[in-house]
Amino acid sequence: MRPMPESLARTSARSAPNRKAPLAAVAEATTGDRWLAFTFLGAGIPWLAYTRLYFFLQPRHLTFDGGLFMRLLNKPDPFCGGTRTFAWMWRGDVGRAVAVYPLGPPLFVATVALVVYGLYVLVTRRAVQINLSPAMVRGVLIVGFVALGLNWIAKLVWLGM
């Protein structure tokens, strides 16, 4: 019997039923991965371009101000200030970005990272496969919603609404 090649041995060890799957692994990109990469690029690049030009567009009244949330409830929506935060981040003013929208700087970094990841997937045809348990997914969602809620409450208290 021939010895098993090292690459197959690693694959077999990872897929063995008594072993846990790795939390993340790089693998060949699927069609879904490529669609997701196009989505990251299709949404991320225009958004980043818009926020980069925000301080040029705003005095010319070429920006979108307000939203349905504000018109209906007379309260800022949970993402209110996100555009200005991204614009301040483009200028490198993290202090003002945090003052406008505390979650903005991490969201800015995440948006840039997702655009870079989308380019990586399309160029290399490789993608990161993340294996989260349902409990981990719930935890991530809870942390995200709690952070968004606390951010919104802080904005409402700050604005006195």
MODELLER restraints for C-alpha pairs under 7 A, 6 or more apart:
rsr = mdl.restraints
at = mdl.atoms
rsr.add(forms.Gaussian(group=physical.xy_distance, feature=features.Distance(at['CA:14:A'], at['CA:21:A']), mean=6.21, stdev=0.5))
rsr.add(forms.Gaussian(group=physical.xy_distance, feature=features.Distance(at['CA:22:A'], at['CA:131:A']), mean=6.90, stdev=0.5))
rsr.add(forms.Gaussian(group=physical.xy_distance, feature=features.Distance(at['CA:23:A'], at['CA:130:A']), mean=5.83, stdev=0.5))
rsr.add(forms.Gaussian(group=physical.xy_distance, feature=features.Distance(at['CA:23:A'], at['CA:131:A']), mean=5.01, stdev=0.5))
rsr.add(forms.Gaussian(group=physical.xy_distance, feature=features.Distance(at['CA:23:A'], at['CA:132:A']), mean=6.55, stdev=0.5))
rsr.add(forms.Gaussian(group=physical.xy_distance, feature=features.Distance(at['CA:24:A'], at['CA:128:A']), mean=6.43, stdev=0.5))
rsr.add(forms.Gaussian(group=physical.xy_distance, feature=features.Distance(at['CA:24:A'], at['CA:129:A']), mean=5.48, stdev=0.5))
rsr.add(forms.Gaussian(group=physical.xy_distance, feature=features.Distance(at['CA:24:A'], at['CA:130:A']), mean=4.40, stdev=0.5))
rsr.add(forms.Gaussian(group=physical.xy_distance, feature=features.Distance(at['CA:24:A'], at['CA:131:A']), mean=5.99, stdev=0.5))
rsr.add(forms.Gaussian(group=physical.xy_distance, feature=features.Distance(at['CA:25:A'], at['CA:128:A']), mean=5.53, stdev=0.5))
rsr.add(forms.Gaussian(group=physical.xy_distance, feature=features.Distance(at['CA:25:A'], at['CA:129:A']), mean=5.26, stdev=0.5))
rsr.add(forms.Gaussian(group=physical.xy_distance, feature=features.Distance(at['CA:25:A'], at['CA:130:A']), mean=6.69, stdev=0.5))
rsr.add(forms.Gaussian(group=physical.xy_distance, feature=features.Distance(at['CA:26:A'], at['CA:126:A']), mean=6.51, stdev=0.5))
rsr.add(forms.Gaussian(group=physical.xy_distance, feature=features.Distance(at['CA:26:A'], at['CA:127:A']), mean=5.47, stdev=0.5))
rsr.add(forms.Gaussian(group=physical.xy_distance, feature=features.Distance(at['CA:26:A'], at['CA:128:A']), mean=4.39, stdev=0.5))
rsr.add(forms.Gaussian(group=physical.xy_distance, feature=features.Distance(at['CA:26:A'], at['CA:129:A']), mean=5.99, stdev=0.5))
rsr.add(forms.Gaussian(group=physical.xy_distance, feature=features.Distance(at['CA:27:A'], at['CA:126:A']), mean=5.49, stdev=0.5))
rsr.add(forms.Gaussian(group=physical.xy_distance, feature=features.Distance(at['CA:27:A'], at['CA:127:A']), mean=5.57, stdev=0.5))
rsr.add(forms.Gaussian(group=physical.xy_distance, feature=features.Distance(at['CA:27:A'], at['CA:128:A']), mean=6.35, stdev=0.5))
rsr.add(forms.Gaussian(group=physical.xy_distance, feature=features.Distance(at['CA:27:A'], at['CA:129:A']), mean=6.73, stdev=0.5))
rsr.add(forms.Gaussian(group=physical.xy_distance, feature=features.Distance(at['CA:28:A'], at['CA:125:A']), mean=6.17, stdev=0.5))
rsr.add(forms.Gaussian(group=physical.xy_distance, feature=features.Distance(at['CA:28:A'], at['CA:126:A']), mean=4.52, stdev=0.5))
rsr.add(forms.Gaussian(group=physical.xy_distance, feature=features.Distance(at['CA:28:A'], at['CA:127:A']), mean=6.12, stdev=0.5))
rsr.add(forms.Gaussian(group=physical.xy_distance, feature=features.Distance(at['CA:29:A'], at['CA:121:A']), mean=6.88, stdev=0.5))
rsr.add(forms.Gaussian(group=physical.xy_distance, feature=features.Distance(at['CA:29:A'], at['CA:125:A']), mean=5.21, stdev=0.5))
rsr.add(forms.Gaussian(group=physical.xy_distance, feature=features.Distance(at['CA:29:A'], at['CA:126:A']), mean=4.55, stdev=0.5))
rsr.add(forms.Gaussian(group=physical.xy_distance, feature=features.Distance(at['CA:29:A'], at['CA:127:A']), mean=4.85, stdev=0.5))
rsr.add(forms.Gaussian(group=physical.xy_distance, feature=features.Distance(at['CA:33:A'], at['CA:127:A']), mean=6.65, stdev=0.5))
rsr.add(forms.Gaussian(group=physical.xy_distance, feature=features.Distance(at['CA:34:A'], at['CA:121:A']), mean=6.70, stdev=0.5))
rsr.add(forms.Gaussian(group=physical.xy_distance, feature=features.Distance(at['CA:34:A'], at['CA:122:A']), mean=6.43, stdev=0.5))
rsr.add(forms.Gaussian(group=physical.xy_distance, feature=features.Distance(at['CA:37:A'], at['CA:118:A']), mean=4.03, stdev=0.5))
rsr.add(forms.Gaussian(group=physical.xy_distance, feature=features.Distance(at['CA:37:A'], at['CA:121:A']), mean=6.41, stdev=0.5))
rsr.add(forms.Gaussian(group=physical.xy_distance, feature=features.Distance(at['CA:37:A'], at['CA:122:A']), mean=6.84, stdev=0.5))
rsr.add(forms.Gaussian(group=physical.xy_distance, feature=features.Distance(at['CA:38:A'], at['CA:118:A']), mean=6.60, stdev=0.5))
rsr.add(forms.Gaussian(group=physical.xy_distance, feature=features.Distance(at['CA:40:A'], at['CA:114:A']), mean=6.13, stdev=0.5))
rsr.add(forms.Gaussian(group=physical.xy_distance, feature=features.Distance(at['CA:40:A'], at['CA:115:A']), mean=5.61, stdev=0.5))
rsr.add(forms.Gaussian(group=physical.xy_distance, feature=features.Distance(at['CA:40:A'], at['CA:118:A']), mean=5.88, stdev=0.5))
rsr.add(forms.Gaussian(group=physical.xy_distance, feature=features.Distance(at['CA:41:A'], at['CA:115:A']), mean=5.41, stdev=0.5))
rsr.add(forms.Gaussian(group=physical.xy_distance, feature=features.Distance(at['CA:41:A'], at['CA:118:A']), mean=6.10, stdev=0.5))
rsr.add(forms.Gaussian(group=physical.xy_distance, feature=features.Distance(at['CA:44:A'], at['CA:111:A']), mean=6.47, stdev=0.5))
rsr.add(forms.Gaussian(group=physical.xy_distance, feature=features.Distance(at['CA:44:A'], at['CA:115:A']), mean=5.96, stdev=0.5))
rsr.add(forms.Gaussian(group=physical.xy_distance, feature=features.Distance(at['CA:51:A'], at['CA:83:A']), mean=5.99, stdev=0.5))
rsr.add(forms.Gaussian(group=physical.xy_distance, feature=features.Distance(at['CA:51:A'], at['CA:86:A']), mean=5.84, stdev=0.5))
rsr.add(forms.Gaussian(group=physical.xy_distance, feature=features.Distance(at['CA:51:A'], at['CA:87:A']), mean=5.04, stdev=0.5))
rsr.add(forms.Gaussian(group=physical.xy_distance, feature=features.Distance(at['CA:52:A'], at['CA:87:A']), mean=5.63, stdev=0.5))
rsr.add(forms.Gaussian(group=physical.xy_distance, feature=features.Distance(at['CA:52:A'], at['CA:90:A']), mean=6.06, stdev=0.5))
rsr.add(forms.Gaussian(group=physical.xy_distance, feature=features.Distance(at['CA:54:A'], at['CA:87:A']), mean=6.13, stdev=0.5))
rsr.add(forms.Gaussian(group=physical.xy_distance, feature=features.Distance(at['CA:57:A'], at['CA:63:A']), mean=6.08, stdev=0.5))
rsr.add(forms.Gaussian(group=physical.xy_distance, feature=features.Distance(at['CA:69:A'], at['CA:75:A']), mean=6.80, stdev=0.5))
rsr.add(forms.Gaussian(group=physical.xy_distance, feature=features.Distance(at['CA:69:A'], at['CA:76:A']), mean=6.69, stdev=0.5))
rsr.add(forms.Gaussian(group=physical.xy_distance, feature=features.Distance(at['CA:69:A'], at['CA:77:A']), mean=5.65, stdev=0.5))
rsr.add(forms.Gaussian(group=physical.xy_distance, feature=features.Distance(at['CA:70:A'], at['CA:76:A']), mean=5.26, stdev=0.5))
rsr.add(forms.Gaussian(group=physical.xy_distance, feature=features.Distance(at['CA:70:A'], at['CA:77:A']), mean=6.54, stdev=0.5))
rsr.add(forms.Gaussian(group=physical.xy_distance, feature=features.Distance(at['CA:75:A'], at['CA:161:A']), mean=6.91, stdev=0.5))
rsr.add(forms.Gaussian(group=physical.xy_distance, feature=features.Distance(at['CA:78:A'], at['CA:148:A']), mean=6.78, stdev=0.5))
rsr.add(forms.Gaussian(group=physical.xy_distance, feature=features.Distance(at['CA:78:A'], at['CA:152:A']), mean=5.05, stdev=0.5))
rsr.add(forms.Gaussian(group=physical.xy_distance, feature=features.Distance(at['CA:81:A'], at['CA:100:A']), mean=5.72, stdev=0.5))
rsr.add(forms.Gaussian(group=physical.xy_distance, feature=features.Distance(at['CA:81:A'], at['CA:101:A']), mean=5.46, stdev=0.5))
rsr.add(forms.Gaussian(group=physical.xy_distance, feature=features.Distance(at['CA:82:A'], at['CA:101:A']), mean=6.10, stdev=0.5))
rsr.add(forms.Gaussian(group=physical.xy_distance, feature=features.Distance(at['CA:82:A'], at['CA:104:A']), mean=5.82, stdev=0.5))
rsr.add(forms.Gaussian(group=physical.xy_distance, feature=features.Distance(at['CA:85:A'], at['CA:97:A']), mean=4.32, stdev=0.5))
rsr.add(forms.Gaussian(group=physical.xy_distance, feature=features.Distance(at['CA:85:A'], at['CA:100:A']), mean=6.03, stdev=0.5))
rsr.add(forms.Gaussian(group=physical.xy_distance, feature=features.Distance(at['CA:85:A'], at['CA:101:A']), mean=6.03, stdev=0.5))
rsr.add(forms.Gaussian(group=physical.xy_distance, feature=features.Distance(at['CA:85:A'], at['CA:104:A']), mean=5.48, stdev=0.5))
rsr.add(forms.Gaussian(group=physical.xy_distance, feature=features.Distance(at['CA:86:A'], at['CA:104:A']), mean=6.60, stdev=0.5))
rsr.add(forms.Gaussian(group=physical.xy_distance, feature=features.Distance(at['CA:86:A'], at['CA:108:A']), mean=6.02, stdev=0.5))
rsr.add(forms.Gaussian(group=physical.xy_distance, feature=features.Distance(at['CA:88:A'], at['CA:94:A']), mean=6.83, stdev=0.5))
rsr.add(forms.Gaussian(group=physical.xy_distance, feature=features.Distance(at['CA:88:A'], at['CA:96:A']), mean=6.52, stdev=0.5))
rsr.add(forms.Gaussian(group=physical.xy_distance, feature=features.Distance(at['CA:88:A'], at['CA:97:A']), mean=5.28, stdev=0.5))
rsr.add(forms.Gaussian(group=physical.xy_distance, feature=features.Distance(at['CA:89:A'], at['CA:97:A']), mean=6.13, stdev=0.5))
rsr.add(forms.Gaussian(group=physical.xy_distance, feature=features.Distance(at['CA:89:A'], at['CA:105:A']), mean=6.77, stdev=0.5))
rsr.add(forms.Gaussian(group=physical.xy_distance, feature=features.Distance(at['CA:94:A'], at['CA:105:A']), mean=6.97, stdev=0.5))
rsr.add(forms.Gaussian(group=physical.xy_distance, feature=features.Distance(at['CA:97:A'], at['CA:104:A']), mean=6.55, stdev=0.5))
rsr.add(forms.Gaussian(group=physical.xy_distance, feature=features.Distance(at['CA:97:A'], at['CA:105:A']), mean=6.61, stdev=0.5))
rsr.add(forms.Gaussian(group=physical.xy_distance, feature=features.Distance(at['CA:98:A'], at['CA:104:A']), mean=6.54, stdev=0.5))
rsr.add(forms.Gaussian(group=physical.xy_distance, feature=features.Distance(at['CA:98:A'], at['CA:105:A']), mean=6.75, stdev=0.5))
rsr.add(forms.Gaussian(group=physical.xy_distance, feature=features.Distance(at['CA:102:A'], at['CA:151:A']), mean=6.60, stdev=0.5))
rsr.add(forms.Gaussian(group=physical.xy_distance, feature=features.Distance(at['CA:103:A'], at['CA:151:A']), mean=6.95, stdev=0.5))
rsr.add(forms.Gaussian(group=physical.xy_distance, feature=features.Distance(at['CA:121:A'], at['CA:127:A']), mean=5.48, stdev=0.5))
